[in-house]
Amino acid sequence: MSLSPLSRRAVVGAALSGAVVAATAGPARAVPRAASRPAAVPSPGGGPARRVPPAAAPVPPLQVPALRAALADLEHPELIAAQLRVSGSAGRWYGTSGVADRVTGRAVQERDTFRIGSITKVFVATVVLQLAAERRLSPETPVQRLLPGVLPARFPPITVSQLLNHTSGLPDEQAPPYDPSSPEAIARHRYDRWTPEQLVARVSHGPMKFTPGTKQQYRGINYVLLALLIERLTGRRYGEVIGRRLLRPLGLRHTRVPGNDPRVHGPHVHGYLRMTDGSLLDITEFHPSASWGEGEMISHTGDLDRFLTALFSGELLPPRELARMFTLPPDEVRMVDGGPARYAAGLQTVTVNGLTLWGKTGEQYGYCSALFATRDQQRRIVLSFTPTRRDATQSQVSQRIAEAATKA
């Protein structure tokens, strides 16, 4: 996610996905397409056959020296800090590098929180599927029926499922009233406040990108609409609902939805942005409303590992709803770039060194993060790092971490 509501497809919205493309396309033990593509089973909501993950591959023992080396590189690209938690039945390890605060020189610590960007979407999707399990909504209901008047009447019906798995086809966002590629402009607008309705309005003018359900394109606006849906169905702010249903029951004391608070409280990792003149700006503080339900949350590695464990273990969703998070669209539904669909309801899937992982990446200016696991939880990975630039080089970090955490 970004400080501005510019299209969340930009640059490295799915950094680990980019890492996996490089890992599986090159010499790093690429998985043949026939082996990496799931088998067809009936849809959890009925209808045409969908795709589920293949059987889990054996997980190799942890290669701690490789993990240390991958985490210690703060130059390719430039990072201020990094931390990695690897857990699961096949081994555990935690490590850090760099400093949490350049002014004090304090090293990164396990208790430090950070902005998790689009990992927020996993929390939102979980609540939406809980509401589906309670029969307060049907995933196949058009969102226009549940949120009347929010989208233009000329748009075709878009179901809740299509928002969850990014097959909505919504138009591109209008550009913000400043240059989002300029770090100085980003800094000047860091405290701008946006309403969810303003975010939705930015996709309400152009033509649909494609007929809903026929292609897949990762879009943050899908989850702005889902957060609005949570509020409409519960009568409470979506962050409060996440707190009641997920954070407090799981004891995630270091995870929060900041709302209108631009600060990160308690011990935390600072984010920095390299300016045009070469100086570094502390970009930790900014108004989270530009990301809202698609990427505003704050957490730390321990809480994210606990959340992922509970989710994959079936503590948060009944089997039918949990299956949606691991069910890809049918084969004929491709990404807009022609590649195979890789997003289910709230989660994305990637394959590295023959291991199929499910999870989510996250991004804010100054912050990148990821949480992934094998379906059987032999290996769980929670990663956070603080790049000084927002560009394609960030995928190098995710790639080398993913390689080190899955290598035999």
RODO-2510 file (C-alpha; in nm, 4 decimals, decimal comma):
residues 408
     n   res          X          Y          Z
     1     m     0,0000     0,0000     0,0000
     2     s     0,1070     0,3586    -0,0397
     3     l     0,0586     0,6938     0,1219
     4     s    -0,1470     0,8089    -0,1747
     5     p    -0,4449     0,6131    -0,3007
     6     l    -0,2712     0,5670    -0,6354
     7     s    -0,3326     0,2295    -0,7959
     8     r    -0,2058    -0,0391    -0,5576
     9     r    -0,0763    -0,2384    -0,8541
    10     a     0,2280    -0,0113    -0,8750
    11     v     0,5861    -0,1300    -0,8345
    12     v     0,5924    -0,3958    -0,5639
    13     g     0,2385    -0,4477    -0,4407
    14     a     0,3135    -0,8200    -0,4337
    15     a     0,6851    -0,8348    -0,3661
    16     l     0,7001    -1,2014    -0,2724
    17     s     0,4950    -1,2903    -0,5787
    18     g     0,7609    -1,1235    -0,7879
    19     a     1,0245    -1,3128    -0,5970
    20     v     0,8542    -1,6400    -0,6724
    21     v     0,8212    -1,5628    -1,0405
    22     a     1,1965    -1,5152    -1,0504
    23     a     1,2613    -1,8186    -0,8329
    24     t     1,0452    -2,0587    -1,0295
    25     a     1,1340    -1,9254    -1,3729
    26     g     1,5085    -1,9479    -1,3299
    27     p     1,7530    -2,2160    -1,2262
    28     a     1,6292    -2,2334    -0,8663
    29     r     1,4549    -2,5687    -0,8999
    30     a     1,1603    -2,4501    -1,1015
    31     v     0,8413    -2,6514    -1,0602
    32     p     0,6893    -2,7804    -1,3860
    33     r     0,3545    -2,6147    -1,4621
    34     a     0,1729    -2,9471    -1,4524
    35     a     0,2984    -3,0127    -1,1009
    36     s     0,2400    -2,6625    -0,9674
    37     r    -0,1168    -2,6261    -1,0966
    38     p    -0,3842    -2,7483    -0,8508
    39     a    -0,6398    -3,0173    -0,9264
    40     a    -1,0073    -2,9444    -0,9928
    41     v    -1,2681    -2,9968    -0,7195
    42     p    -1,6241    -2,8710    -0,6725
    43     s    -1,6486    -2,5052    -0,5696
    44     p    -1,7168    -2,4517    -0,1965
    45     g    -2,0051    -2,2278    -0,3014
    46     g    -2,1326    -2,4571    -0,5771
    47     g    -2,1020    -2,3876    -0,9471
    48     p    -1,8097    -2,4661    -1,1765
    49     a    -1,5099    -2,6629    -1,0614
    50     r    -1,2350    -2,4580    -0,8997
    51     r    -0,8741    -2,5206    -0,8124
    52     v    -0,7245    -2,6201    -0,4788
    53     p    -0,3591    -2,6526    -0,3780
    54     p    -0,1676    -2,9701    -0,4587
    55     a    -0,0453    -3,2048    -0,1897
    56     a     0,2256    -3,0552     0,0296
    57     a     0,5848    -3,1304    -0,0601
    58     p     0,8297    -3,2402     0,2113
    59     v     0,9771    -2,9359     0,3855
    60     p     1,3577    -2,9351     0,4202
    61     p     1,5320    -2,8593     0,7502
    62     l     1,6137    -2,4959     0,8144
    63     q     1,9405    -2,3700     0,6677
    64     v     2,0291    -2,1161     0,9385
    65     p     2,3526    -1,9874     0,7772
    66     a     2,1589    -1,9138     0,4584
    67     l     1,8908    -1,7324     0,6562
    68     r     2,1487    -1,5220     0,8384
    69     a     2,3250    -1,4294     0,5161
    70     a     2,0013    -1,3371     0,3379
    71     l     1,8869    -1,1191     0,6266
    72     a     2,2229    -0,9498     0,6785
    73     d     2,2380    -0,7951     0,3306
    74     l     2,1180    -0,4362     0,3781
    75     e     2,2722    -0,3038     0,0572
    76     h     2,0975    -0,4914    -0,2294
    77     p     1,8765    -0,2904    -0,2257
    78     e     1,9342    -0,0354     0,0475
    79     l     1,7501    -0,1268     0,3676
    80     i     1,7574     0,0238     0,7142
    81     a     1,6408    -0,2891     0,8954
    82     a     1,5051    -0,6397     0,8465
    83     q     1,3599    -0,9099     1,0664
    84     l     1,2510    -1,2637     0,9944
    85     r     1,0565    -1,5230     1,1932
    86     v     1,0484    -1,8780     1,0605
    87     s     0,8363    -2,1285     1,2500
    88     g     0,6333    -2,4447     1,2067
    89     s     0,6812    -2,8138     1,2683
    90     a     0,9927    -2,8279     1,0459
    91     g     1,1950    -2,5813     1,2532
    92     r     1,2076    -2,2347     1,4076
    93     w     1,4408    -1,9371     1,3797
    94     y     1,4254    -1,5618     1,4423
    95     g     1,6775    -1,3015     1,3340
    96     t     1,7206    -0,9289     1,2799
    97     s     1,9606    -0,6891     1,1131
    98     g     1,9969    -0,3125     1,0968
    99     v     1,8526    -0,0481     1,3257
   100     a     1,4978     0,0356     1,4238
   101     d     1,5819     0,4050     1,4663
   102     r     1,8642     0,5853     1,2853
   103     v     1,8685     0,8686     1,5389
   104     t     1,9288     0,6524     1,8446
   105     g     2,0977     0,3630     1,6651
   106     r     1,8747     0,1153     1,8496
   107     a     1,8889    -0,2322     1,6997
   108     v     1,5737    -0,4068     1,5837
   109     q     1,4102    -0,6116     1,8586
   110     e     1,1543    -0,8897     1,8555
   111     r     0,8918    -0,6694     2,0237
   112     d     0,9099    -0,3976     1,7539
   113     t     0,5957    -0,3307     1,5519
   114     f     0,5773    -0,2129     1,1903
   115     r     0,3205    -0,1187     0,9265
   116     i     0,1963    -0,4353     0,7551
   117     g     0,0295    -0,2814     0,4478
   118     s    -0,1786    -0,5254     0,2445
   119     i    -0,1537    -0,8027     0,5030
   120     t    -0,4508    -0,6076     0,6394
   121     k    -0,6509    -0,7742     0,3614
   122     v    -0,6186    -1,1157     0,5258
   123     f    -0,7848    -0,9811     0,8412
   124     v    -1,0620    -0,8184     0,6372
   125     a    -1,1209    -1,1342     0,4330
   126     t    -1,1380    -1,3452     0,7486
   127     v    -1,4100    -1,1253     0,8971
   128     v    -1,6073    -1,1230     0,5702
   129     l    -1,5965    -1,5028     0,5591
   130     q    -1,6999    -1,5215     0,9246
   131     l    -2,0052    -1,3135     0,8347
   132     a    -2,0712    -1,5513     0,5463
   133     a    -2,0503    -1,8486     0,7841
   134     e    -2,3067    -1,6737     1,0056
   135     r    -2,5330    -1,6337     0,6987
   136     r    -2,5211    -1,2567     0,7238
   137     l    -2,4128    -1,2446     0,3610
   138     s    -2,3737    -1,4773     0,0652
   139     p    -2,0391    -1,4580    -0,1175
   140     e    -2,2272    -1,4786    -0,4471
   141     t    -2,4450    -1,1748    -0,3733
   142     p    -2,3657    -0,8623    -0,5777
   143     v    -2,2005    -0,6001    -0,3613
   144     q    -2,4318    -0,3398    -0,5201
   145     r    -2,7219    -0,5077    -0,3418
   146     l    -2,5392    -0,4977    -0,0079
   147     l    -2,3957    -0,1477    -0,0541
   148     p    -2,6612     0,0331    -0,2588
   149     g    -2,5463     0,3548    -0,4204
   150     v    -2,1742     0,3070    -0,3519
   151     l    -2,0841     0,2037    -0,7077
   152     p    -2,2305     0,3596    -1,0247
   153     a    -2,5516     0,2017    -1,1506
   154     r    -2,3889     0,1442    -1,4917
   155     f    -2,1420    -0,1080    -1,3459
   156     p    -2,2312    -0,4769    -1,3916
   157     p    -2,3026    -0,6876    -1,0814
   158     i    -1,9852    -0,7620    -0,8820
   159     t    -2,0120    -1,0362    -0,6211
   160     v    -1,8488    -1,0433    -0,2806
   161     s    -1,6427    -1,3425    -0,4002
   162     q    -1,5119    -1,1396    -0,6920
   163     l    -1,3959    -0,8668    -0,4538
   164     l    -1,2298    -1,1241    -0,2300
   165     n    -1,0291    -1,2872    -0,5101
   166     h    -0,9617    -0,9765    -0,7215
   167     t    -1,1757    -1,0726    -1,0199
   168     s    -1,4014    -0,7646    -0,9915
   169     g    -1,2780    -0,5862    -1,3061
   170     l    -1,3221    -0,2415    -1,1485
   171     p    -1,1789     0,0555    -1,3437
   172     d    -0,8351     0,1990    -1,2777
   173     e    -0,8073     0,4685    -1,0123
   174     q    -0,7758     0,8305    -1,1126
   175     a    -0,4323     0,9757    -1,0381
   176     p    -0,3971     1,1825    -0,7179
   177     p    -0,3537     1,5597    -0,7477
   178     y     0,0244     1,5345    -0,7140
   179     d     0,3136     1,3314    -0,8520
   180     p     0,3204     0,9997    -0,6570
   181     s     0,6668     0,9217    -0,7944
   182     s     0,8179     1,2260    -0,6217
   183     p     0,9399     1,1606    -0,2650
   184     e     0,9021     1,5305    -0,1895
   185     a     0,5386     1,5233    -0,3003
   186     i     0,4801     1,2117    -0,0938
   187     a     0,6233     1,3876     0,2104
   188     r     0,4079     1,6974     0,1573
   189     h     0,0902     1,4904     0,1334
   190     r     0,1679     1,2386     0,4063
   191     y    -0,1038     1,3747     0,6385
   192     d    -0,3777     1,4030     0,3743
   193     r    -0,7009     1,2486     0,4940
   194     w    -0,9263     1,0381     0,2715
   195     t    -1,2694     0,8906     0,3290
   196     p    -1,3573     0,5434     0,1964
   197     e    -1,6160     0,7061    -0,0261
   198     q    -1,3459     0,9267    -0,1801
   199     l    -1,1336     0,6200    -0,2478
   200     v    -1,4251     0,4438    -0,4182
   201     a    -1,5052     0,7560    -0,6203
   202     r    -1,1620     0,7367    -0,7802
   203     v    -1,2604     0,4140    -0,9619
   204     s    -1,6117     0,5268    -1,0509
   205     h    -1,5418     0,7228    -1,3694
   206     g    -1,3643     0,4988    -1,6203
   207     p    -1,4803     0,1829    -1,7989
   208     m    -1,4637    -0,1597    -1,6391
   209     k    -1,1301    -0,3333    -1,7023
   210     f    -1,3029    -0,6640    -1,7803
   211     t    -1,6276    -0,8497    -1,7176
   212     p    -1,6369    -0,9490    -1,3477
   213     g    -1,5192    -1,3040    -1,2912
   214     t    -1,3408    -1,3444    -1,6254
   215     k    -0,9886    -1,2246    -1,5311
   216     q    -0,7864    -1,1485    -1,2222
   217     q    -0,6114    -0,8246    -1,1305
   218     y    -0,4870    -0,7387    -0,7831
   219     r    -0,6718    -0,4262    -0,6673
   220     g    -0,6730    -0,2621    -0,3267
   221     i    -1,0098    -0,0956    -0,3884
   222     n    -1,1743    -0,4388    -0,3662
   223     y    -1,0913    -0,4459     0,0029
   224     v    -1,2017    -0,0880     0,0649
   225     l    -1,5429    -0,2072    -0,0517
   226     l    -1,5221    -0,5174     0,1679
   227     a    -1,4375    -0,3067     0,4744
   228     l    -1,7374    -0,0845     0,3934
   229     l    -1,9460    -0,4011     0,3699
   230     i    -1,8308    -0,5108     0,7173
   231     e    -1,9384    -0,1747     0,8544
   232     r    -2,2772    -0,1885     0,6799
   233     l    -2,3543    -0,5396     0,8082
   234     t    -2,2310    -0,4916     1,1656
   235     g    -2,3075    -0,1254     1,2301
   236     r    -1,9533    -0,0819     1,3665
   237     r    -1,6244     0,0467     1,2282
   238     y    -1,4440    -0,2321     1,0498
   239     g    -1,1376    -0,1887     1,2740
   240     e    -1,3508    -0,2370     1,5828
   241     v    -1,4980    -0,5539     1,4300
   242     i    -1,1489    -0,6896     1,3583
   243     g    -1,0551    -0,6142     1,7186
   244     r    -1,3587    -0,7916     1,8616
   245     r    -1,3477    -1,0941     1,6352
   246     l    -0,9749    -1,1505     1,5807
   247     l    -0,7301    -0,9403     1,7794
   248     r    -0,8688    -0,9765     2,1312
   249     p    -0,9720    -1,3446     2,1085
   250     l    -0,6242    -1,4360     1,9793
   251     g    -0,4404    -1,2105     2,2249
   252     l    -0,2789    -1,0053     1,9476
   253     r    -0,1903    -0,7173     2,1811
   254     h     0,0604    -0,5588     1,9430
   255     t    -0,1708    -0,5472     1,6413
   256     r    -0,4097    -0,2624     1,5754
   257     v    -0,6106    -0,0741     1,3177
   258     p    -0,4894     0,2849     1,3649
   259     g    -0,7902     0,4671     1,2193
   260     n    -0,7115     0,8387     1,2137
   261     d    -0,3924     0,8133     1,4194
   262     p    -0,0819     0,8784     1,2043
   263     r     0,1619     0,7534     1,4687
   264     v     0,3024     0,4108     1,5540
   265     h     0,2954     0,3726     1,9319
   266     g     0,5294     0,1737     2,1544
   267     p     0,8563     0,0150     2,0409
   268     h     0,8573     0,0102     1,6617
   269     v     1,0718     0,0079     1,3522
   270     h     1,0952     0,3447     1,1776
   271     g     1,0416     0,3698     0,8025
   272     y     1,2571     0,5982     0,5853
   273     l     1,2316     0,7430     0,2368
   274     r     1,5276     0,8556     0,0243
   275     m     1,4741     1,2104    -0,1038
   276     t     1,5828     1,3459    -0,4415
   277     d     1,8793     1,5248    -0,2795
   278     g     1,9983     1,1980    -0,1245
   279     s     1,8825     1,2684     0,2313
   280     l     1,6672     1,0248     0,4277
   281     l     1,3269     1,1312     0,5629
   282     d     1,1673     0,9477     0,8537
   283     i     0,8330     0,8558     0,6970
   284     t     0,7021     0,6532     0,9933
   285     e     0,4173     0,8943     1,0573
   286     f     0,1450     0,9425     0,7969
   287     h    -0,2314     0,9383     0,7852
   288     p    -0,3506     0,5806     0,7325
   289     s    -0,6800     0,6733     0,5643
   290     a    -0,5289     0,6494     0,2146
   291     s    -0,4938     0,2740     0,2738
   292     w    -0,7887     0,2128     0,5049
   293     g    -0,9343    -0,1391     0,4733
   294     e    -0,6774    -0,2451     0,2169
   295     g    -0,3588    -0,1754     0,4105
   296     e    -0,3542     0,0377     0,7249
   297     m    -0,2809    -0,2093     1,0054
   298     i     0,0220    -0,2298     1,2368
   299     s     0,1554    -0,5520     1,3895
   300     h     0,4716    -0,7472     1,4732
   301     t     0,6163    -1,0813     1,3733
   302     g     0,4941    -1,2721     1,6787
   303     d     0,1345    -1,1580     1,6403
   304     l     0,1342    -1,2297     1,2669
   305     d     0,2675    -1,5799     1,3271
   306     r    -0,0041    -1,6401     1,5867
   307     f    -0,2727    -1,5115     1,3496
   308     l    -0,1497    -1,7252     1,0618
   309     t    -0,1387    -2,0333     1,2861
   310     a    -0,4944    -1,9783     1,4077
   311     l    -0,6244    -1,9145     1,0565
   312     f    -0,4622    -2,2165     0,8935
   313     s    -0,5568    -2,4378     1,1901
   314     g    -0,9265    -2,3661     1,1477
   315     e    -0,9672    -2,1652     1,4687
   316     l    -1,1208    -1,8669     1,2897
   317     l    -1,3342    -2,0137     1,0099
   318     p    -1,5439    -2,3263     0,9498
   319     p    -1,4043    -2,5657     0,6854
   320     r    -1,6312    -2,4420     0,4036
   321     e    -1,5264    -2,0782     0,4424
   322     l    -1,1618    -2,1613     0,5109
   323     a    -1,1524    -2,3603     0,1858
   324     r    -1,2290    -2,0400    -0,0062
   325     m    -0,9007    -1,8911     0,1119
   326     f    -0,7124    -2,1759    -0,0589
   327     t    -0,9290    -2,2022    -0,3721
   328     l    -0,8116    -2,0343    -0,6918
   329     p    -1,0443    -1,9370    -0,9764
   330     p    -1,0916    -2,1856    -1,2622
   331     d    -0,8053    -2,2341    -1,5081
   332     e    -0,9673    -2,0139    -1,7707
   333     v    -0,9492    -1,7131    -1,5357
   334     r    -0,6040    -1,5658    -1,5926
   335     m    -0,4221    -1,2630    -1,4600
   336     v    -0,4543    -0,9611    -1,6895
   337     d    -0,0918    -1,0178    -1,7953
   338     g    -0,1837    -1,3694    -1,9119
   339     g    -0,0283    -1,5581    -1,6212
   340     p    -0,2197    -1,8101    -1,4080
   341     a    -0,4457    -1,6743    -1,1351
   342     r    -0,2708    -1,6700    -0,7988
   343     y    -0,5188    -1,5021    -0,5623
   344     a    -0,7858    -1,6793    -0,3614
   345     a    -1,0124    -1,5143    -0,1022
   346     g    -0,7660    -1,3037     0,0974
   347     l    -0,4587    -1,5171     0,0305
   348     q    -0,2192    -1,5555    -0,2609
   349     t    -0,0197    -1,8635    -0,3531
   350     v     0,3419    -1,8898    -0,4604
   351     t     0,5867    -2,1740    -0,5167
   352     v     0,9539    -2,1567    -0,4252
   353     n     1,1986    -2,4473    -0,4471
   354     g     0,9059    -2,6839    -0,4972
   355     l     0,7183    -2,5692    -0,1851
   356     t     0,3695    -2,4258    -0,2300
   357     l     0,3097    -2,1388     0,0115
   358     w    -0,0048    -1,9409     0,0928
   359     g    -0,0145    -1,5953     0,2495
   360     k     0,0124    -1,2260     0,1696
   361     t     0,2597    -0,9458     0,1099
   362     g     0,2275    -0,5905     0,2368
   363     e     0,3756    -0,2537     0,1486
   364     q     0,3806     0,1055     0,2691
   365     y     0,6341     0,3777     0,1988
   366     g     0,9295     0,2803     0,4173
   367     y     0,7938    -0,0680     0,4943
   368     c     0,7573    -0,4079     0,3270
   369     s     0,6322    -0,7283     0,4886
   370     a     0,5107    -1,0785     0,4116
   371     l     0,3569    -1,3768     0,5863
   372     f     0,3405    -1,7157     0,4163
   373     a     0,3110    -2,0799     0,5160
   374     t     0,2710    -2,4244     0,3719
   375     r    -0,0869    -2,5409     0,4062
   376     d     0,0139    -2,7993     0,6663
   377     q     0,2208    -2,5385     0,8567
   378     q     0,5438    -2,7305     0,8411
   379     r     0,6933    -2,3932     0,7519
   380     r     0,5635    -2,0466     0,8359
   381     i     0,7488    -1,7288     0,7333
   382     v     0,6938    -1,3746     0,8631
   383     l     0,9204    -1,1107     0,7104
   384     s     0,9526    -0,7356     0,7582
   385     f     1,2075    -0,4971     0,6093
   386     t     1,2419    -0,1222     0,5611
   387     p     1,3512    -0,0178     0,2111
   388     t     1,4447     0,3443     0,1429
   389     r     1,2939     0,3461    -0,2066
   390     r     0,9729     0,2148    -0,3484
   391     d     1,0667     0,0377    -0,6687
   392     a     1,1101    -0,3035    -0,8243
   393     t     1,4368    -0,3700    -0,6390
   394     q     1,2413    -0,4553    -0,3253
   395     s     1,1551    -0,7931    -0,4759
   396     q     1,5229    -0,8878    -0,4436
   397     v     1,4851    -0,8985    -0,0654
   398     s     1,1755    -1,1166    -0,0737
   399     q     1,3387    -1,3431    -0,3297
   400     r     1,6529    -1,4156    -0,1326
   401     i     1,4590    -1,4629     0,1929
   402     a     1,2109    -1,6984     0,0256
   403     e     1,4972    -1,8929    -0,1309
   404     a     1,6838    -1,9220     0,1996
   405     a     1,3738    -2,0275     0,3925
   406     t     1,2835    -2,3070     0,1508
   407     k     1,6157    -2,4385     0,0228
   408     a     1,7104    -2,8004     0,0837
***
